[in-house]
Amino acid sequence: MSGKPIEIGILFFPGMTQLDVTGPFEVFARLPNVRMHLLWKSIEPVISDVGLPLLPTTIFADCPDLDVFCIGGGPGLVDFLGDDEVIAFVRDKGGSARYVTSVCAGCLILGAAGLLDGYKSACHWLMSEQLAAFGAIAVNERVVIDRNRISGGGVTAGIDFGFQVASELCGEDVAKKLQLMLEYQPQPPFDITVQNAPPELLSQMRLEAEPWLRKRAAAVQKAAQKLKSNAMTVA
């Protein structure tokens, strides 16, 4: 296929949840005339939250202008919500991309970069309320499209998200063929969702997550305050 390639960049970081981005990567990398860029500060293995080594391909300084900028979530993002180098890169390359996208809690990094103010976004259900700190509107859906912002909910929603982005880039027919090729027809063994789960189970999970949720909420508030202060300085 001739013509300008589709440039897609996915931000890696230590402590990321790999399925947030490897699900979409499996879809994106099969698109026609696409160039994938796995982005980080250095070309050294990045270790996921469960210990899987992942190798970036492109350092920040070598990142081209992107058609799609994507970031996933994971426990490690707490350390990067206040990382000026990461946030500046996300603001630059994410803000100039044709599509600004995220999966799971990756939306919080977009928020910290000032890219979600006034936009609707999906997020993992345990963290969706934290979006408000950045002026974003949390929506409890697998995939949310608001203008050129496309977001997927928690972890596995990244696969649904991947096909939706593929459709936006290359058309529905291409996305359907990919869905068939990858035989994506999920049939989970248990009918359990946030909408139908017993309240006591949801309460138990929130209680178990409370220590790291508190830490993440503090990092979000600090990042939101920095964003606000920077905006006031510029103004």
C-alpha positions as CSV (number, residue, x, y, z in Angstrom):
1,M,0.0,0.0,0.0
2,S,1.5,3.4,-1.0
3,G,1.1,6.7,0.6
4,K,2.0,8.2,3.9
5,P,2.2,5.6,6.6
6,I,0.0,5.6,9.7
7,E,2.2,6.5,12.6
8,I,1.0,5.0,15.9
9,G,2.8,5.6,19.2
10,I,2.2,3.7,22.4
11,L,3.8,5.0,25.6
12,F,5.6,2.3,27.7
13,F,6.6,2.9,31.4
14,P,7.8,0.7,34.2
15,G,4.9,-0.8,36.2
16,M,2.5,-0.6,33.3
17,T,-0.3,-3.2,32.8
18,Q,0.9,-4.8,29.6
19,L,-2.5,-6.0,28.4
20,D,-3.7,-2.4,28.3
21,V,-1.5,-1.8,25.3
22,T,-0.5,-5.2,24.0
23,G,-4.2,-5.9,23.2
24,P,-4.5,-2.8,21.0
25,F,-1.0,-3.3,19.6
26,E,-2.0,-6.7,18.3
27,V,-4.8,-4.9,16.3
28,F,-2.8,-1.8,15.3
29,A,0.2,-3.6,14.1
30,R,-1.9,-5.6,11.5
31,L,-3.3,-2.4,9.9
32,P,-2.1,-1.7,6.3
33,N,0.7,0.8,5.9
34,V,1.2,1.3,9.7
35,R,4.4,2.1,11.6
36,M,4.4,1.3,15.3
37,H,6.5,3.2,17.9
38,L,6.8,1.8,21.4
39,L,7.9,4.9,23.3
40,W,10.0,5.5,26.4
41,K,12.9,7.5,27.6
42,S,15.4,4.8,26.7
43,I,15.7,1.7,24.6
44,E,15.9,-0.6,27.7
45,P,13.5,-3.3,28.8
46,V,10.5,-1.9,30.7
47,I,9.1,-4.3,33.3
48,S,5.3,-4.6,33.6
49,D,3.4,-4.6,36.9
50,V,3.5,-8.4,36.9
51,G,7.1,-8.8,35.8
52,L,6.8,-9.1,32.0
53,P,9.8,-7.4,30.2
54,L,8.8,-5.2,27.2
55,L,11.2,-3.5,24.9
56,P,10.6,0.1,23.7
57,T,11.6,0.8,20.1
58,T,11.7,4.6,20.0
59,I,13.0,7.2,22.5
60,F,11.1,10.4,23.1
61,A,13.5,12.5,21.1
62,D,13.1,10.3,18.0
63,C,9.3,10.1,18.1
64,P,7.7,11.4,14.8
65,D,4.4,13.3,14.5
66,L,1.7,10.7,15.3
67,D,-1.7,9.8,13.9
68,V,-2.5,7.9,17.1
69,F,-1.0,8.4,20.6
70,C,-2.0,5.7,23.1
71,I,-1.2,5.2,26.7
72,G,-2.3,2.4,29.1
73,G,-2.5,2.3,32.8
74,G,-0.9,0.3,35.6
75,P,0.4,0.9,39.2
76,G,3.6,2.5,37.8
77,L,1.7,5.5,36.5
78,V,1.7,7.0,40.1
79,D,5.4,7.6,39.6
80,F,4.9,9.4,36.3
81,L,1.9,11.6,37.0
82,G,4.5,14.1,38.4
83,D,7.3,13.4,36.0
84,D,7.8,16.6,34.1
85,E,9.6,14.9,31.2
86,V,6.9,12.4,30.6
87,I,4.0,14.9,31.0
88,A,5.7,17.3,28.6
89,F,6.2,14.5,26.1
90,V,2.5,13.4,26.4
91,R,1.3,17.0,26.0
92,D,3.5,17.6,22.9
93,K,3.1,14.3,21.0
94,G,-0.3,13.4,22.4
95,G,-1.7,16.9,22.0
96,S,-0.7,17.1,18.3
97,A,-1.9,13.6,17.3
98,R,-4.9,13.0,15.1
99,Y,-6.3,10.7,17.8
100,V,-5.5,11.1,21.5
101,T,-6.2,7.7,23.1
102,S,-6.0,5.8,26.3
103,V,-6.9,2.5,27.9
104,C,-7.8,1.9,31.6
105,A,-6.1,4.4,33.9
106,G,-3.9,5.8,31.1
107,C,-6.5,8.5,30.8
108,L,-5.1,10.0,34.1
109,I,-1.8,10.7,32.4
110,L,-3.7,12.4,29.5
111,G,-5.5,14.4,32.2
112,A,-2.3,15.4,33.9
113,A,-1.0,16.7,30.6
114,G,-4.1,18.8,30.2
115,L,-5.6,16.8,27.3
116,L,-8.9,15.8,28.8
117,D,-10.4,19.0,30.2
118,G,-14.0,19.0,29.0
119,Y,-13.8,15.6,27.4
120,K,-15.7,12.4,28.2
121,S,-13.5,9.4,28.9
122,A,-13.7,5.7,29.9
123,C,-11.5,4.5,32.8
124,H,-11.2,1.5,35.0
125,W,-14.2,1.4,37.3
126,L,-12.1,1.7,40.5
127,M,-10.5,4.9,39.4
128,S,-13.1,6.6,37.1
129,E,-14.0,9.2,39.8
130,Q,-10.5,10.5,39.7
131,L,-10.9,11.9,36.2
132,A,-12.9,14.9,37.6
133,A,-9.7,16.3,39.0
134,F,-8.6,17.1,35.5
135,G,-11.9,18.4,34.3
136,A,-12.8,15.2,32.4
137,I,-16.2,13.5,32.5
138,A,-16.1,9.8,33.4
139,V,-18.3,7.5,31.3
140,N,-18.9,3.9,32.3
141,E,-18.5,2.3,28.8
142,R,-16.1,-0.2,27.2
143,V,-15.1,2.4,24.6
144,V,-15.9,6.1,24.6
145,I,-15.4,8.5,21.7
146,D,-15.5,12.2,22.2
147,R,-14.3,14.1,19.2
148,N,-10.7,13.0,18.6
149,R,-10.4,11.4,22.1
150,I,-10.9,7.7,22.1
151,S,-10.7,5.8,25.4
152,G,-11.1,2.2,26.6
153,G,-12.2,1.1,30.0
154,G,-10.4,-1.4,32.2
155,V,-7.6,-3.6,30.8
156,T,-9.4,-6.0,28.5
157,A,-11.5,-3.2,27.0
158,G,-8.3,-2.3,25.2
159,I,-9.1,-4.9,22.6
160,D,-12.5,-3.5,21.9
161,F,-10.9,-0.1,21.8
162,G,-8.3,-1.4,19.3
163,F,-10.9,-2.4,16.8
164,Q,-12.7,0.9,17.2
165,V,-9.6,2.9,16.5
166,A,-8.8,0.6,13.6
167,S,-12.3,1.4,12.2
168,E,-11.7,5.1,12.6
169,L,-8.3,4.9,10.8
170,C,-9.0,2.4,8.0
171,G,-12.7,1.9,7.8
172,E,-15.2,-0.7,9.2
173,D,-14.4,-3.3,6.6
174,V,-10.7,-3.5,7.6
175,A,-11.6,-3.6,11.3
176,K,-14.1,-6.4,10.7
177,K,-11.5,-8.5,8.8
178,L,-9.1,-8.0,11.7
179,Q,-11.7,-9.0,14.2
180,L,-12.3,-12.2,12.2
181,M,-8.6,-12.9,11.7
182,L,-8.0,-12.6,15.5
183,E,-11.1,-14.6,16.2
184,Y,-12.3,-12.0,18.7
185,Q,-15.6,-13.4,20.1
186,P,-15.2,-13.2,23.9
187,Q,-17.3,-15.7,25.9
188,P,-16.1,-15.1,29.5
189,P,-16.7,-18.1,31.8
190,F,-18.5,-15.9,34.4
191,D,-21.3,-13.4,33.9
192,I,-19.9,-10.8,36.3
193,T,-19.6,-7.1,35.6
194,V,-19.6,-3.9,37.6
195,Q,-23.3,-3.5,36.7
196,N,-24.4,-6.9,38.0
197,A,-21.8,-7.8,40.7
198,P,-23.1,-8.3,44.2
199,P,-22.7,-5.0,46.2
200,E,-20.8,-6.9,48.9
201,L,-18.2,-8.1,46.4
202,L,-17.7,-4.6,45.0
203,S,-17.3,-3.2,48.5
204,Q,-14.8,-5.9,49.3
205,M,-12.7,-5.1,46.2
206,R,-12.8,-1.4,47.0
207,L,-11.7,-2.1,50.5
208,E,-8.8,-4.3,49.3
209,A,-7.8,-1.7,46.8
210,E,-8.0,1.2,49.2
211,P,-4.3,1.5,50.1
212,W,-3.1,1.9,46.5
213,L,-6.2,3.9,45.5
214,R,-5.4,6.4,48.2
215,K,-1.9,6.7,47.0
216,R,-3.0,7.2,43.4
217,A,-5.7,9.7,44.4
218,A,-3.0,11.8,46.2
219,A,-0.8,11.7,43.0
220,V,-3.7,12.7,40.9
221,Q,-4.5,15.7,43.1
222,K,-0.9,16.8,43.1
223,A,-0.8,16.5,39.3
224,A,-4.0,18.4,39.0
225,Q,-2.8,21.2,41.2
226,K,0.5,21.4,39.2
227,L,-1.5,21.6,35.9
228,K,-3.7,24.4,37.4
229,S,-0.7,26.3,38.6
230,N,1.1,26.0,35.3
231,A,-2.0,27.2,33.5
232,M,-2.2,30.3,35.8
233,T,1.5,31.0,35.2
234,V,1.0,30.9,31.4
235,A,-2.1,33.1,31.6
